[in-house]
């Protein structure tokens, strides 16, 4: 799956979605995604495949099991395993749930 395909699938979940950050204030829930790392696999001095590590961040004003469930279902449907982290950002008054995935191109 490409980053563009991931963006389309995230937008299909029905929440505002952007890469990295919005240019204006958003009302939660909303989703940001961001490339956090990349890697290549080479053989005989040739790149055989590329990996892109992406964080999908769900921001919500309360614990939002519905939105989390939609993201998990999309990841399962597309056979994308994830690591999960959650924190409350006190200054913003929002929960941030991060799904860390690896896209292999």
C-alpha positions, 0 to 999 in steps of 0.5 A: 500500500502506498501513502496515497492509498492509506490517505484515501482509506483514512478519509473514507472513515468519515473524519477530517484527515490531513498529513502532519497537521491542519492549517486551521483549528479542528474540532475533534475527532480528527486524524493526522498521519505522518511518515516517521521513518523509512528503510530500504532493502538492497541486494547487489547494490539495487533497492529491492523494496522500500518500507515507510513507517507511518504514525496515524494519530487520532485526536478526540476530546473523549475516549472514542472507541468508535473511531478507534474501532474504525481505524483498527478495522481498516488496518485489519482489512488491509492486513496492516499490523500496528503498534498502539499508544495512547496519551492525554494531552492536558494542554489541549484537552484531547486524547491522542491515540497513535497507530504505528504501521509499516508500509512496504512498497 
